[in-house]
Amino acid sequence: MIQIPYLLQKLLAAETVHIDGKQNQAIEIIHEYFKLNHENVFITRTQNNSIQSIIISNHDNHSYDLVLVGHVDVVDASYPNAFEPFIKDGKVYARGASDMKGTVWAMIKAFEQRINNQSDSNLKVALLISSDEEIGGMNGIGYLVNNIGVKAKVAFVPDGGDNWKLVTGEKGTLHINIDSKGLASHGSRPWLGEHAGEKLINQIMKFQTWFKDRYGVATLQDNWIPTANIGSINFGQSANKVPELASAKIDLRFTSSNQLEDIKLKLNEFFNVPELDLSFSEIALGSPTEVDTSAISVQKWIDVCKEANRELTTQTTSGASDARWFTDMGADIVISKPTCSAIHIDDEWIDLEELNLFKSLITKWINTL
Ligand SMILES: [Zn+2]
């Protein structure tokens, strides 16, 4: 009977949700594993805003030829047995099997193989494992890149491209907060006040009209265009008061830096209006990931997969991943995953045989770099 590999089992059984610091447990498991099994690696542990990450490398400063990037935190799972991994029909089931403890395990194993047969090349390789991708990545891989100074020529991030696809682009993200100020009055005498909420909504509707005229409306079939989602609007507490303050949060997604500039100009025009007492601020900003599929390392990944009869088809995605931290430094980026279920669903799974193949292909690929 096939069994779940020991380390994968341990990673999946760790309830690494973002509650009470539990997200960090798998970092500890990985650290223990390397302490026990490998003496000749350089290990760096970091913690920022209670998010832990680990760097394991064959090289002692943080400039690498290749980084293998993963996260071990998972989204909440309220369904039964979410953290009791089991195998059915060759698939490993557990929260995080698909996103992305399965491929983290594969990278760890491929990395081990690499450091065991170091002799032929001095490729500087590092595993970068974080525990906050599901909540933005700023304190994990973002911290490693921006604060620890991690640099890479090639980043392998198997956190997308499900079912042997190759991701060629991930949208960038801009989250903004808008504040509107009016004048309070009693609900029976609205003429004495100025409604902060109505003003805000009017302006948001104007912005949305501009946005849709400019970029169109994304659909299931055609969604590689910018989107704007009004995530929240808040004002008022009672029926009989004209609200003095209002605020809103918008999630904007874009596919290129040019679009971001274009959108920012309009945000200024619509939401930075002193006459209307409207202002906005950025809450979070992430670059889009643009993959150069002609890069040699990317081509080599495609070739290695092809030799194993896994013909990669390309795909763009609306979500972001930790790959974005490597875009600005100009790294080649490979985002690809073996046969697996969708992510963030109950009963997530990854196919164990395909995962094993994926692992051996990473090893093969690393040897070509
Ligand atoms: Zn993920």
Boltz pocket constraint, residues with backbone or C-beta under 6 A from the ligand:
constraints:
  - pocket:
      binder: B
      contacts: [[A, 71], [A, 99], [A, 100], [A, 133], [A, 159]]
      max_distance: 6.0
